[in-house]
Amino acid sequence: MVRYEADGGVARITLDHPETRNALSDELLDALTEAFERARDDDAVRCVVLTSSHEKVFSSGGNLAGFAADVPLAHKHRGIERFPRLFRLIGELGKPTLCAANGHVLAGALGLALACDLIVAREGVRFGTPEINVGVFPFMIMALIYRNVGRKKTNELLLLGEQISAEEAERIGLVNRVVPAAEFDAAVADWAQRLAAKSPVLMRMGKDAMYRQQDMAFEDALDFLRAQLAIAFATDDIQEGVKAFFEKRDPVWSGR
């Protein structure tokens, strides 16, 4: 259901269950979690790209058949815990994540995309939370949407269940960049390589700080971030980066 490849510091995780349009079943979510854990634990991996093998759909979202399955409520409760566990894993990965939205990103898959640090979308792709149209509500992903998109626009997405274009998604801040199909793979590869070229220790510290400070009170966030900067001063990589800047050369990161 999920393919994993790693090369040149970039791990590529590909949703690969086209017969269900990559519906986020328990099995697929478990496979995704294993793939992200593999990337997290591999020191050679500096960046993770999440994409899809389906020619039109990144993912259709949650597995509706599972929602209606005749199983005890306790089983369903355990099953949906996979979503927050995966979202936390991506947030705490310590490595930058790039969602290459090469197909429609719908329902729960929108949360998966937004859990990533950056989103590059292919022209023609649609985004949306159509769950309300089939009597479901996007409970598990709304916290991620509200943290990325303005409140009124999020309300519109959740309550009307309509889909928006990639261009509209870029306009409201839901994606970073929209790229023509012919240029899409090159654009994703360019960003991934640039991310993988950064200091791994500073990237890890920065990623952790980004995730942890987002819900802190302002004063608490400032205190936390000041402490992180002080720790960063003790790393070899920050010394190497400054030295390389003044010597007009590319830095050689030690990861320490």
Secondary structure, DSSP 8 states (H G I E B T S, - for coil): -EEEEEETTEEEEEE--GGGTT-B-HHHHHHHHHHHHHHHH-TT--EEEEEESSSSEEE--B-HHHHT--S-HHHHHHHHTHHHHHHHHHHTSSS-EEEEE-SEEETHHHHHHHHSSEEEEETT-EEE-GGGGGT---HHHHHHHHTTS-HHHHHHHHHH--EEEHHHHHHTTS-SEEE-HHHHHHHHHHHHHHHHTS-HHHHHHHHHHHHHHTTS-HHHHHHHHHHHHHHHTTSHHHHHHHHHHHTTS-------
